[in-house]
Amino acid sequence: MTDQTITLLPTVRINRVRFLEDDVFEGSIPRECYENARTEDFDFDREDAIEGAVRLIQREGLTFAATGNDWAANPDGTRITDYATGEREETTAHLIGFTMTEARAIIGQVG
């Protein structure tokens, strides 16, 4: 058996969780809403990783400042998707396979 190193492509994972305001209990979105989350992964070449991640996160309208631990839409990380039912969507972005230097550069550019 040999040691193998798996190198991940830099990836931004976008998660979208839909819920009704009435579903929120004490400020928390119920777990079952997360179980039905839509997830999209966007892979980047290492050379274009920072620029591509910044562009994607900004296109989604997300900011790091909204939550302090991942990117979300301002002000509370949600937006209304259906005014008739009050359905809301929480969209977040997560960095996977980026170096700490790359992640700091992305945070610095996105804010």
DRENLOLUM-634495 format. One line per 3 residues: number of its first residue (from 1); their letters; for each residue x, y, z of C-alpha. Coordinates in nm, 4 decimals, decimal comma. Example, Ala and Ser with C-alpha at 12.3 -4.5 7.8 and 13.67 -1.06 7.14 Angstrom:
DRENLOLUM-634495
1> AS> 1,2300/-0,4500/0,7800 | 1,3670/-0,1060/0,7140
This chain:
DRENLOLUM-634495
1> MTD> 0,0000/0,0000/0,0000 | 0,1362/0,3431/-0,0891 | 0,0546/0,6837/0,0493
4> QTI> -0,1600/0,8825/-0,1860 | -0,2377/1,2487/-0,1600 | -0,5719/1,3601/-0,2948
7> TLL> -0,5630/1,7176/-0,4149 | -0,9031/1,8778/-0,4336 | -0,9858/2,1253/-0,7030
10> PTV> -1,0742/2,4597/-0,5497 | -1,4520/2,4468/-0,5216 | -1,7218/2,6877/-0,4100
13> RIN> -2,0275/2,5037/-0,2798 | -2,3531/2,6986/-0,2958 | -2,6280/2,5722/-0,0621
16> RVR> -2,9901/2,6848/-0,0954 | -3,2323/2,6053/0,1860 | -3,6022/2,6924/0,1524
19> FLE> -3,8356/2,7337/0,4486 | -4,1422/2,9213/0,5706 | -4,1057/3,1893/0,8371
22> DDV> -4,3562/2,9971/1,0491 | -4,1165/2,6976/1,0427 | -3,8429/2,8917/1,2217
25> FEG> -3,8246/2,8012/1,5898 | -3,6290/3,0295/1,8240 | -3,4314/3,1711/1,5322
28> SIP> -3,3275/2,8331/1,3889 | -3,4288/2,6827/1,0587 | -3,5539/2,3261/1,1132
31> REC> -3,3152/2,0420/1,0279 | -3,5555/1,8882/0,7757 | -3,5273/2,2030/0,5637
34> YEN> -3,1500/2,1475/0,5410 | -3,2050/1,7853/0,4441 | -3,3869/1,9116/0,1341
37> ART> -3,1238/2,1738/0,0499 | -3,0116/2,2220/-0,3087 | -2,6354/2,2101/-0,3475
40> EDF> -2,4261/2,3195/-0,6448 | -2,0480/2,2790/-0,6672 | -1,8423/2,5108/-0,8861
43> DFD> -1,4875/2,3851/-0,9518 | -1,2040/2,6148/-1,0580 | -0,8578/2,5672/-1,2003
46> RED> -0,5972/2,6632/-0,9421 | -0,4786/2,9566/-1,1603 | -0,8287/3,1089/-1,1775
49> AIE> -0,9559/2,9998/-0,8368 | -0,9516/3,3327/-0,6529 | -1,0952/3,5398/-0,9367
52> GAV> -1,3590/3,2783/-1,0183 | -1,4674/3,2338/-0,6564 | -1,4958/3,6105/-0,6021
55> RLI> -1,7008/3,6508/-0,9206 | -1,9363/3,3653/-0,8245 | -1,9888/3,4805/-0,4658
58> QRE> -2,0549/3,8377/-0,5770 | -2,2925/3,7211/-0,8532 | -2,4914/3,5340/-0,5886
61> GLT> -2,5131/3,8607/-0,3893 | -2,3416/3,7090/-0,0865 | -2,1141/3,8792/0,1653
64> FAA> -1,8960/3,7369/0,4390 | -1,9999/4,0187/0,6719 | -2,3595/3,8925/0,6830
67> TGN> -2,2757/3,5973/0,9091 | -1,9073/3,6146/0,9972 | -1,8444/3,2463/0,9222
70> DWA> -1,9595/3,1911/0,5656 | -2,1028/3,3976/0,2841 | -2,4712/3,4766/0,2933
73> ANP> -2,7104/3,7347/0,1592 | -2,7595/4,0498/0,3655 | -2,9027/4,1290/0,6115
76> DGT> -3,0044/3,7963/0,7675 | -2,8894/3,5522/0,5003 | -3,2332/3,4983/0,3456
79> RIT> -3,4557/3,6337/0,0715 | -3,8264/3,5916/0,0014 | -3,8894/3,3537/-0,2888
82> DYA> -4,2700/3,3436/-0,2748 | -4,4574/3,6404/-0,1338 | -4,7908/3,4521/-0,1374
85> TGE> -4,6684/3,1763/0,0976 | -4,3891/3,3656/0,2719 | -4,1346/3,1076/0,1570
88> REE> -3,7763/3,2211/0,2122 | -3,4432/3,0928/0,0832 | -3,1124/3,0955/0,2664
91> TTA> -2,8181/3,0891/0,0250 | -2,4654/3,0300/0,1527 | -2,1257/2,9723/-0,0096
94> HLI> -1,8500/2,7513/0,1288 | -1,4882/2,7205/0,0152 | -1,3519/2,3683/-0,0349
97> GFT> -0,9968/2,2836/-0,1382 | -0,8657/2,6418/-0,1195 | -0,5431/2,7185/0,0619
100> MTE> -0,5556/2,9570/0,3588 | -0,3821/3,2210/0,1467 | -0,6422/3,1832/-0,1282
103> ARA> -0,9285/3,1948/0,1242 | -0,7897/3,5151/0,2810 | -0,7603/3,6739/-0,0628
106> IIG> -1,1222/3,5839/-0,1416 | -1,2462/3,7209/0,1917 | -1,0468/4,0385/0,1335
109> QVG> -1,2063/4,0949/-0,2071 | -1,5640/3,9935/-0,1269 | -1,5949/4,1459/0,2205
